[in-house]
């Protein structure tokens, strides 16, 4: 995933790894770390941005919690997606809906 942040040709592989991690890895901190890294470091317009938001929603559902930093990233990605879907795709909105649904505080 780190490589995809430096080389956009690796985004497809990174997307598969990010989703697999969010859906299967039992280490909540590891899942959050990569969602936050991708969500804050991927270039505008990268499909990884919306996917990071979606995966934060998966993490909220699976673990029942997110760090304050991860919550802020999920909200920021959703805000960006609402403002400009060419910057961050709508999956970030779906992820933020999951965050609000499963954490009942956002």
Beta strands, then each sheet from edge to edge (+ up, - down):
end
